[in-house]
Amino acid sequence: MKRLIVIVLVLGVGASLFAQVPEYRFASGDWRLSGSRIYQNDANAPLAKVNLRVPQSGPMIYEFNARYEDAPRKTHAGFGIHIFVDEAFHGASWGSGNSYLLWLNYDENPITVGIPKGLSAQVYRSFSNTRMDVIESVDLNEFVDVVDQYISRPVPVKIWADGNSGEVRVYDPTDLEYYYYFNLPTKGLRGNWVAIRTNGVKASFGMGN
């Protein structure tokens, strides 16, 4: 049986727990640790990012919650997580080394081909700090009403990813017994870093309220 390695991305669940991560860097944006949460406070930062040094190989679980800190909703905002990052760049960057970015996006006027207007999710493959390609895009507009119910409270994020096979499961935040799954085109993934990032939005992350 494969060993399942569980990572809880504490992201500011108190300084003592956060310190258990061997290394973390507020790479870009305006990040602040407060109590049990970490906040990104710059609503205009397009490439806000915090890097966490986490060895990754085989099956992994990434689990945290995210809360939208802006009101009213902006016309373009998003957040996501880079997984299996080989080398992190500790500054503003479009990509994040060799990695995959799982991204939740709201854009009333998208300019990228294949990204629908409104609420959607994307999977990006990052080849370097300057190059990323969209490999999958999913229209989520049927769930806008559900998202509105969570807009001011923490939304649970749970992702299972197998670096060996490339299979990824993103769990339904309204019912964690269900998940959406897909396969990354790369097998044998390994990484040294994870990055949480936002685009044009104030948001906070943690394990509690």
N, C-alpha and C positions, 0 to 999 in steps of 0.2 A: 504494500500500500504506500502511495506517495505521501510524504510528509507535507502537511498543510501549514505553511508559515503565516501567522497572522500579524499584520502590522496595524496598530491603531495610530493613525497620524494625529498625535495629540494636539499639535498646532496651538499650543498655549493653554493647556489644561493645568494651569499653575506652573510657576517657574521650575519647580522641582521635577515634574514629569516631563516638561519640555526639555529639560537639561539631559534627559535620558537619551535623546537623539544625539549621536556623537558630534554632529556639526549641523548648523543651520545658518542660512544667510538671507537677510532681507535684500534681495537683489535689485528690485526696482519698485517704485510706488511708495506709498506712505504707510508703512506697517507699524502696528503698535500691539504689544502684549498687555492685556488687561484682564485680570482674574482668570476665568476659565476659557477665555476666547482670545483669538488673535484677529485684529481688525486691519483692513486695507481702507484707508480714509481718503484717498485721492479719487474723486469721482471722474476726473479727466484723464487718469493714467491709462493709456491704451495697452501697456505691456507690463502691468504690475505682476511681481513674481516673488515667491519665497522658495528657496531651495532647501531641501532636507537630505542629509546624507543617510541613505538607507540601502544596504546591500539587498539585491533582489535577484532571485533565480527560482525556477520552478513555479509551483502554485503560490499565489499571494492573495491576501485580502487587504484592501484599502478601505478604511471606514472612518467617517467623520460626519459632521453636519455643516451646512452652509446657510447663512441668513443674509437676505437682501437688506442693506442698511439705507437705501435711498428711497425717497418718496417725493413726488409720484414716480411712476415707472419712466425710465428713459427710453429714447427711441432706439438705442443700440447699447446693449450691455451683455456681458457673458462672463462665465467662469469655468474653470476646468482643472484637470490634473494631468501632468506629464508623468508617465510611468516608464520604468526601465531606461532611465537616462544614464548614458555612459559617462559623460563629462558635463558638469554644470558650468554655465557662464554666469558669474555673479554680477550681472548688470542687465539693463534692458535688452531684450533680444526677441526676435520673431519666433525662432525655433528654440530647441533646447537639446543640443547635441544629437546623437542618435537616440530616438525615443518615440513614443506614441502619446499624442494628446487626446484625451477624451473631453469634449467641450459641449457645454450647454449655452445656447445662443438665443438672444432676442434681438431682432433687427427689422425695423420697419421698412428699410430701403437697402437690402443687401446688394453688393456690387460683385460678389464672387459668384461665378457660374456654378449652378447646382445647389446653392444654399437658398432655401425657400424664405419668403417673407414671413415675418412673425417669429414664432417659437420653433426652434429646431435643435438638433444635436448633431455634432460632427465627430468623426474620427480623423485625426491628422497623423500623417507620418512625418516626423522630423528627421531630416538628414544632416542638419547642421544648425548653428545659431541663426542663420539667415535664410534657410530654405525649409518650407513645410508644404506638403501636398495633402489635399483632402482626398481620403480614400473611401469615405462613406458619409452620407448625409441623410438625416431622417427628419421628416416633417412632424412636428409635435403640436400643431395648432389645435388639434382636437382636445388637448389637455390644458389649454389656457385657463379654463375655469378652475381646474384643480390647482394649478399653480397659483392663481389668485388667492386661494384659500390659505396658501402657505407663505404668502409674500412677506409677511412681517414676523414669521417664526422660523426656527431652525428646520431645515429640510434634511432628513437623513440621507447620506450618500454611502452606498456600499457597493464595492466593485471587487469581483473575483477575477483574477487574470492568471493564466497558466503560461509562464514563460517558455515552457518546453513545447507545448502544442500551439500556442498562439490564441487559444480560446479565451474569450472575455465574457463575463456575465455582469450586467449592470442591473441591480435590483430595483424594483418598483418602490419608490419612497413611500407610497401610500399603503403598500402591503409587501413586506419583505419576503413573503413566501413565493413571490413571482419575480422573474427576471427576464431581461432581453439579452440574447446572446448573439455573438458574432465571432468571426475568426480573423485575427490579424494575419497579414501575408508573410510574416516572419516567424520562424520557429527558433528555438534555442535562445530566447531572449535573456539577457542578463543586464543588470544595471547597478549603479552606485548611488543614484540620486532619484528623488521624487521632487516635483515642483508643482506648487499650487499657484494658479495665476488668475487674474481678473482683467477685464477690458472695459474701461469706461464706466465703472460702477464701484460704489462703496459696498463692501461685503465683510462678513466676519465668518470665522470657521472655528470649530472646536468639537468637544464631545458632550457639552452641556448647554444650558440656556445662556 
